[in-house]
């Protein structure tokens, strides 16, 4: 099992009911942002909290 310290994610977020979406990238800390979890679900959960009321579509996820 790897001990990753960071993650880099490329994703879209779209407000529910809207036709436009925004693509962005984010680099975060596994210990701070994901509370030590290293799963795709943990990243999506974090992004849902960051973009409340938005649909999240991951394009790329990299563990560093």
N, C-alpha and C positions, 0 to 999 in steps of 0.2 A: 504494500500500500504506500502510495506517495504522500509526502507531507507538503502540500501546496501552500504557498503563502498568499498568492494573489490570483485574481481571475481577470480576464479581459473578455468583454462581451460586445457584440455588434448586434443591434436589435432595432425593431420598429415598435413604436407605441402609437395607438390609435384610440381616440376618445370614442366610447360607445355611441353609436348613432351618427358618427361623422364619416364622411367619405375620404378625408385626407388623413395621412399618417406621416409620422416623422421618423427618420432613421438616425440613430446616434450610436456612439461607442462609449464605453465606460470601463475603467480599470478600477478594481476595488480590492480590499483586503479580505481574505477568507475569515480571519479571526474577528475583525470589526463588523463587517457587513453581513456575513453569513453565519456568524457565531460558531465557526469551526467546521461547518458542513461543506462538503465538496460534491454536491449533486446539482444537476441541471434544475431540478425542482426548487432547490434552495435559492438559486439565482433568479428564477422566475418569480418566486415569492417576494424576494427583495425588490425586484423591479415593479411588481404590482403595488407594493407599499410606496415606492418612490413616485409612481405615476398612477395615483388612485383614480379609479373609474375608467381606466384604459385597458385595452386589449394589448397583450405583449406577444410579439413574434420574434423568436431568436433566430438570427441568421448564422452566428458563429459564436462559439464559446471556447475559450482557451484557458487552461490552468497553468499557472506560472509558479 
